[in-house]
Amino acid sequence: MLTLLLGRAGTGKSAELLRRVAAPSAEGRKRVLIVPEQGSHEAERALCAAGSDSVSLRAEVLTFTRLAHRVFASVGGLATPVLHEGGRLLLLHLAVEAVKPRLKILGPAASRPDFLPALLQTIDECKACRLTPDRLLPAADQAEAWGYDTAKWRDLALLLEAYGALCMQHAADPRDTLTRLASALEQDDTFAKGIDIYVDDFRSFTAQELRVLELLLRGSGSLTAAFCLDPDDQTAEPFAETLRTVDRLRHMAKDAGVAVREERFKERYRFKNDALRQVESGFFDPDVGANCVRPQNTARQTQISPANAVRPYTKT
C-alpha cells in the first residue's frame, strides 16, 4: 500500500507520520523513516520525542546515503572502494584522452582548464537521471531521424562509457551509490521485507531515488509519504513540483501493482493567529487583496511585524 499524506504547511502531516513511525507494530515490523540529508538530525530528535525510550529498537531515521550503507552491510558491497573528487577528475581526464580522437564536438574543448569540472557536473546530472550510454544512443538515433544534430549526444555517450569502464577498473564513483543500491535491492529484497517505509520532507526525487523507492515499495509492500501541497487545488503554482512528484509516485505504484490511498489534512494547527493564517493562505494569491477577510474587531487585531534576528538562520 502506498499511502500519501497531503496537506498544506502546519496541517499535522509530519506529526501524524512520526506518530505512526513511533507506534509499536502488532506484527513486529520495523519502520524506516527516509529524510533528506540536511534534515536527518532534526528528524531523529523528533522521532525520539514522539516515541518512548525504546523507539530506536523498532524505528530508525535514514537518508538515502545511509540507507545504501545499511543495505550494503547486509547484502555486500560496503567494502567497495569509492573515488574522492580528485580521483574522479583524474579518471575523467584519462577517459577524455582515451576517446579524444573520436569526439566530434567536445574534442577541441578538452584542453581547456574548465572543461573537466564542467564535464564532471554534466556526468553527475546524467547519473542522477539514470541516463546511461545504452539509453542515450537510441535517443540520439531517434533525434537524428527527426533532423536534429546529435553529435554532442554521441560524444557524451562515449565519455560516459569510457569513464564508467575506468571506474569499474579502479574504484566506484560516489554518484553511483544509489544505482548500486538499486542493483543490490533488485538482487536481494531481504532488507525490504518485514519493514514499513516512511518518507518525509521531500519536494521531489531524482530518477535514482525514485528507482530505490520503487524497489522498496515492491519489496516491503508498505510506503507512506508526506507532501506539502494544497489537496483542494491541484493547479497551485507554488506546489507544482510537489504535485509532479506525487503524480510520479502514483504511476510508480500502479506499475508495481500496489494500491494507493490518499489522506488529506486540512485543519491548520500551526497558524492559530488569524493574521498569520491569512498570510499563509494568500501569500501566492494575486487576488489576496480582494479576497482578504478583515477582522471584525479591529481593536483586538494582532499586528504582524518583522523580527530582527541575530543571524540569518536564527529562529524566533
LUMDRENNU-564304 format. One record per residue (C-alpha): residue number from 1; x, y, z. Coordinates in steps of 0.05 Angstrom, whole numbers, plus 5000, padded with zeros to 4 digits. Layout:
N
@i NUM, px X, py Y, pz Z
...
//
This chain:
316
@i 1, px 5000, py 5000, pz 5000
@i 2, px 5025, py 5069, pz 4980
@i 3, px 4996, py 5120, pz 5030
@i 4, px 5001, py 5194, pz 5012
@i 5, px 4992, py 5245, pz 5068
@i 6, px 4975, py 5310, pz 5032
@i 7, px 4964, py 5379, pz 5062
@i 8, px 4989, py 5450, pz 5068
@i 9, px 5041, py 5471, pz 5118
@i 10, px 5021, py 5465, pz 5191
@i 11, px 4965, py 5414, pz 5180
@i 12, px 4997, py 5358, pz 5220
@i 13, px 5024, py 5313, pz 5165
@i 14, px 5094, py 5304, pz 5195
@i 15, px 5066, py 5297, pz 5266
@i 16, px 5019, py 5241, pz 5243
@i 17, px 5074, py 5207, pz 5204
@i 18, px 5121, py 5209, pz 5264
@i 19, px 5065, py 5181, pz 5308
@i 20, px 5057, py 5122, pz 5261
@i 21, px 5132, py 5110, pz 5257
@i 22, px 5140, py 5112, pz 5333
@i 23, px 5078, py 5069, pz 5348
@i 24, px 5091, py 4996, pz 5365
@i 25, px 5074, py 4947, pz 5310
@i 26, px 5028, py 4889, pz 5325
@i 27, px 5064, py 4848, pz 5272
@i 28, px 5132, py 4866, pz 5298
@i 29, px 5152, py 4902, pz 5233
@i 30, px 5208, py 4953, pz 5237
@i 31, px 5199, py 5023, pz 5210
@i 32, px 5249, py 5064, pz 5169
@i 33, px 5239, py 5139, pz 5160
@i 34, px 5276, py 5168, pz 5100
@i 35, px 5290, py 5242, pz 5101
@i 36, px 5338, py 5290, pz 5064
@i 37, px 5410, py 5293, pz 5086
@i 38, px 5402, py 5362, pz 5118
@i 39, px 5342, py 5341, pz 5159
@i 40, px 5366, py 5276, pz 5189
@i 41, px 5388, py 5303, pz 5257
@i 42, px 5324, py 5341, pz 5268
@i 43, px 5283, py 5281, pz 5246
@i 44, px 5319, py 5236, pz 5295
@i 45, px 5304, py 5285, pz 5352
@i 46, px 5231, py 5290, pz 5331
@i 47, px 5225, py 5214, pz 5328
@i 48, px 5254, py 5207, pz 5398
@i 49, px 5205, py 5260, pz 5424
@i 50, px 5146, py 5225, pz 5390
@i 51, px 5163, py 5156, pz 5417
@i 52, px 5186, py 5124, pz 5481
@i 53, px 5256, py 5107, pz 5504
@i 54, px 5254, py 5042, pz 5464
@i 55, px 5233, py 5074, pz 5398
@i 56, px 5302, py 5061, pz 5369
@i 57, px 5290, py 4986, pz 5375
@i 58, px 5234, py 4988, pz 5324
@i 59, px 5247, py 5050, pz 5282
@i 60, px 5305, py 5090, pz 5254
@i 61, px 5318, py 5151, pz 5212
@i 62, px 5358, py 5143, pz 5148
@i 63, px 5379, py 5185, pz 5089
@i 64, px 5387, py 5153, pz 5021
@i 65, px 5462, py 5151, pz 5031
@i 66, px 5456, py 5118, pz 5100
@i 67, px 5404, py 5071, pz 5071
@i 68, px 5454, py 5049, pz 5018
@i 69, px 5507, py 5035, pz 5072
@i 70, px 5456, py 4995, pz 5112
@i 71, px 5437, py 4952, pz 5052
@i 72, px 5509, py 4943, pz 5031
@i 73, px 5526, py 4919, pz 5101
@i 74, px 5470, py 4868, pz 5096
@i 75, px 5478, py 4841, pz 5025
@i 76, px 5550, py 4861, pz 5009
@i 77, px 5585, py 4919, pz 4976
@i 78, px 5603, py 4961, pz 5037
@i 79, px 5678, py 4950, pz 5026
@i 80, px 5677, py 4974, pz 4954
@i 81, px 5729, py 5030, pz 4946
@i 82, px 5700, py 5097, pz 4927
@i 83, px 5733, py 5154, pz 4890
@i 84, px 5744, py 5223, pz 4920
@i 85, px 5736, py 5286, pz 4879
@i 86, px 5808, py 5288, pz 4857
@i 87, px 5806, py 5216, pz 4835
@i 88, px 5743, py 5229, pz 4795
@i 89, px 5777, py 5286, pz 4757
@i 90, px 5838, py 5243, pz 4743
@i 91, px 5797, py 5185, pz 4717
@i 92, px 5755, py 5232, pz 4675
@i 93, px 5819, py 5261, pz 4645
@i 94, px 5841, py 5191, pz 4626
@i 95, px 5773, py 5177, pz 4595
@i 96, px 5775, py 5241, pz 4554
@i 97, px 5845, py 5225, pz 4528
@i 98, px 5824, py 5155, pz 4510
@i 99, px 5765, py 5176, pz 4466
@i 100, px 5790, py 5246, pz 4445
@i 101, px 5803, py 5226, pz 4372
@i 102, px 5731, py 5202, pz 4366
@i 103, px 5699, py 5265, pz 4395
@i 104, px 5667, py 5309, pz 4342
@i 105, px 5643, py 5368, pz 4383
@i 106, px 5675, py 5364, pz 4452
@i 107, px 5745, py 5345, pz 4427
@i 108, px 5771, py 5416, pz 4416
@i 109, px 5747, py 5438, pz 4485
@i 110, px 5783, py 5381, pz 4521
@i 111, px 5847, py 5421, pz 4531
@i 112, px 5812, py 5479, pz 4567
@i 113, px 5824, py 5482, pz 4643
@i 114, px 5750, py 5489, pz 4659
@i 115, px 5728, py 5432, pz 4614
@i 116, px 5736, py 5374, pz 4663
@i 117, px 5697, py 5405, pz 4722
@i 118, px 5641, py 5425, pz 4675
@i 119, px 5640, py 5356, pz 4643
@i 120, px 5641, py 5322, pz 4711
@i 121, px 5580, py 5363, pz 4731
@i 122, px 5544, py 5340, pz 4667
@i 123, px 5562, py 5268, pz 4682
@i 124, px 5534, py 5277, pz 4753
@i 125, px 5468, py 5301, pz 4724
@i 126, px 5466, py 5241, pz 4676
@i 127, px 5478, py 5193, pz 4734
@i 128, px 5423, py 5226, pz 4776
@i 129, px 5375, py 5219, pz 4717
@i 130, px 5398, py 5147, pz 4704
@i 131, px 5419, py 5168, pz 4635
@i 132, px 5468, py 5114, pz 4611
@i 133, px 5501, py 5105, pz 4542
@i 134, px 5452, py 5049, pz 4528
@i 135, px 5394, py 5099, pz 4536
@i 136, px 5429, py 5159, pz 4506
@i 137, px 5450, py 5128, pz 4439
@i 138, px 5380, py 5103, pz 4419
@i 139, px 5352, py 5172, pz 4437
@i 140, px 5406, py 5203, pz 4393
@i 141, px 5387, py 5157, pz 4335
@i 142, px 5314, py 5177, pz 4342
@i 143, px 5330, py 5251, pz 4346
@i 144, px 5376, py 5245, pz 4286
@i 145, px 5319, py 5214, pz 4246
@i 146, px 5278, py 5277, pz 4263
@i 147, px 5333, py 5321, pz 4234
@i 148, px 5369, py 5342, pz 4297
@i 149, px 5445, py 5346, pz 4304
@i 150, px 5463, py 5293, pz 4356
@i 151, px 5539, py 5296, pz 4353
@i 152, px 5544, py 5324, pz 4423
@i 153, px 5498, py 5269, pz 4449
@i 154, px 5544, py 5216, pz 4419
@i 155, px 5605, py 5250, pz 4447
@i 156, px 5574, py 5249, pz 4516
@i 157, px 5556, py 5175, pz 4508
@i 158, px 5628, py 5159, pz 4490
@i 159, px 5653, py 5196, pz 4551
@i 160, px 5603, py 5163, pz 4597
@i 161, px 5622, py 5095, pz 4572
@i 162, px 5697, py 5108, pz 4578
@i 163, px 5692, py 5138, pz 4647
@i 164, px 5647, py 5081, pz 4671
@i 165, px 5697, py 5029, pz 4646
@i 166, px 5754, py 5063, pz 4684
@i 167, px 5712, py 5066, pz 4748
@i 168, px 5700, py 4992, pz 4743
@i 169, px 5775, py 4980, pz 4738
@i 170, px 5795, py 5025, pz 4796
@i 171, px 5740, py 5049, pz 4844
@i 172, px 5667, py 5066, pz 4846
@i 173, px 5641, py 5135, pz 4832
@i 174, px 5604, py 5163, pz 4893
@i 175, px 5548, py 5188, pz 4846
@i 176, px 5535, py 5114, pz 4830
@i 177, px 5518, py 5097, pz 4903
@i 178, px 5443, py 5098, pz 4892
@i 179, px 5450, py 5060, pz 4827
@i 180, px 5489, py 5007, pz 4864
@i 181, px 5436, py 5008, pz 4919
@i 182, px 5381, py 4995, pz 4868
@i 183, px 5421, py 4937, pz 4839
@i 184, px 5430, py 4908, pz 4908
@i 185, px 5355, py 4913, pz 4923
@i 186, px 5339, py 4881, pz 4856
@i 187, px 5384, py 4821, pz 4871
@i 188, px 5364, py 4813, pz 4944
@i 189, px 5299, py 4841, pz 4973
@i 190, px 5312, py 4813, pz 5042
@i 191, px 5324, py 4882, pz 5071
@i 192, px 5257, py 4910, pz 5047
@i 193, px 5216, py 4851, pz 5072
@i 194, px 5186, py 4860, pz 5141
@i 195, px 5195, py 4935, pz 5146
@i 196, px 5150, py 4995, pz 5134
@i 197, px 5179, py 5053, pz 5095
@i 198, px 5162, py 5125, pz 5112
@i 199, px 5185, py 5187, pz 5073
@i 200, px 5181, py 5260, pz 5094
@i 201, px 5209, py 5329, pz 5078
@i 202, px 5219, py 5317, pz 5003
@i 203, px 5192, py 5361, pz 4947
@i 204, px 5220, py 5319, pz 4891
@i 205, px 5264, py 5258, pz 4877
@i 206, px 5318, py 5244, pz 4827
@i 207, px 5309, py 5185, pz 4780
@i 208, px 5358, py 5146, pz 4823
@i 209, px 5318, py 5159, pz 4886
@i 210, px 5252, py 5142, pz 4852
@i 211, px 5281, py 5075, pz 4829
@i 212, px 5303, py 5059, pz 4901
@i 213, px 5234, py 5078, pz 4927
@i 214, px 5201, py 5034, pz 4875
@i 215, px 5243, py 4974, pz 4895
@i 216, px 5229, py 4987, pz 4969
@i 217, px 5155, py 4991, pz 4955
@i 218, px 5156, py 4926, pz 4916
@i 219, px 5195, py 4890, pz 4970
@i 220, px 5161, py 4919, pz 5031
@i 221, px 5091, py 4930, pz 5005
@i 222, px 5083, py 4989, pz 5052
@i 223, px 5106, py 5060, pz 5038
@i 224, px 5078, py 5123, pz 5070
@i 225, px 5100, py 5192, pz 5045
@i 226, px 5080, py 5262, pz 5068
@i 227, px 5080, py 5321, pz 5020
@i 228, px 5066, py 5394, pz 5029
@i 229, px 5013, py 5416, pz 4978
@i 230, px 4942, py 5440, pz 4974
@i 231, px 4899, py 5378, pz 4966
@i 232, px 4840, py 5420, pz 4943
@i 233, px 4878, py 5458, pz 4889
@i 234, px 4916, py 5413, pz 4841
@i 235, px 4938, py 5472, pz 4799
@i 236, px 4970, py 5516, pz 4852
@i 237, px 5036, py 5542, pz 4823
@i 238, px 5076, py 5540, pz 4890
@i 239, px 5063, py 5465, pz 4895
@i 240, px 5074, py 5448, pz 4821
@i 241, px 5139, py 5410, pz 4832
@i 242, px 5110, py 5371, pz 4891
@i 243, px 5047, py 5355, pz 4851
@i 244, px 5090, py 5325, pz 4796
@i 245, px 5127, py 5284, pz 4847
@i 246, px 5062, py 5257, pz 4877
@i 247, px 5038, py 5240, pz 4807
@i 248, px 5102, py 5202, pz 4793
@i 249, px 5092, py 5162, pz 4857
@i 250, px 5021, py 5145, pz 4836
@i 251, px 5045, py 5119, pz 4769
@i 252, px 5102, py 5081, pz 4804
@i 253, px 5052, py 5046, pz 4849
@i 254, px 5007, py 5030, pz 4790
@i 255, px 5065, py 4998, pz 4752
@i 256, px 5083, py 4958, pz 4814
@i 257, px 5011, py 4934, pz 4824
@i 258, px 5006, py 4968, pz 4892
@i 259, px 4943, py 5003, pz 4916
@i 260, px 4945, py 5078, pz 4931
@i 261, px 4909, py 5112, pz 4989
@i 262, px 4907, py 5188, pz 5000
@i 263, px 4896, py 5222, pz 5066
@i 264, px 4882, py 5296, pz 5063
@i 265, px 4899, py 5342, pz 5121
@i 266, px 4861, py 5408, pz 5122
@i 267, px 4859, py 5431, pz 5195
@i 268, px 4915, py 5481, pz 5205
@i 269, px 4946, py 5474, pz 5274
@i 270, px 5007, py 5518, pz 5264
@i 271, px 4971, py 5583, pz 5246
@i 272, px 4923, py 5597, pz 5303
@i 273, px 4931, py 5671, pz 5293
@i 274, px 4881, py 5697, pz 5241
@i 275, px 4931, py 5746, pz 5211
@i 276, px 4984, py 5692, pz 5202
@i 277, px 4932, py 5645, pz 5174
@i 278, px 4914, py 5698, pz 5122
@i 279, px 4987, py 5708, pz 5103
@i 280, px 4999, py 5633, pz 5094
@i 281, px 4937, py 5621, pz 5053
@i 282, px 4944, py 5682, pz 5008
@i 283, px 5019, py 5692, pz 5001
@i 284, px 5019, py 5669, pz 4928
@i 285, px 4948, py 5693, pz 4912
@i 286, px 4949, py 5752, pz 4863
@i 287, px 4878, py 5770, pz 4886
@i 288, px 4893, py 5766, pz 4960
@i 289, px 4874, py 5839, pz 4969
@i 290, px 4804, py 5828, pz 4942
@i 291, px 4795, py 5762, pz 4979
@i 292, px 4825, py 5784, pz 5045
@i 293, px 4779, py 5773, pz 5106
@i 294, px 4782, py 5833, pz 5152
@i 295, px 4778, py 5821, pz 5228
@i 296, px 4712, py 5843, pz 5256
@i 297, px 4742, py 5873, pz 5319
@i 298, px 4797, py 5920, pz 5296
@i 299, px 4813, py 5939, pz 5368
@i 300, px 4838, py 5868, pz 5382
@i 301, px 4872, py 5860, pz 5314
@i 302, px 4941, py 5829, pz 5320
@i 303, px 4994, py 5867, pz 5282
@i 304, px 5048, py 5830, pz 5243
@i 305, px 5118, py 5860, pz 5245
@i 306, px 5185, py 5834, pz 5221
@i 307, px 5231, py 5801, pz 5272
@i 308, px 5303, py 5823, pz 5278
@i 309, px 5346, py 5760, pz 5281
@i 310, px 5418, py 5759, pz 5305
@i 311, px 5438, py 5711, pz 5249
@i 312, px 5405, py 5693, pz 5183
@i 313, px 5386, py 5623, pz 5208
@i 314, px 5363, py 5644, pz 5278
@i 315, px 5292, py 5621, pz 5294
@i 316, px 5249, py 5668, pz 5335
//
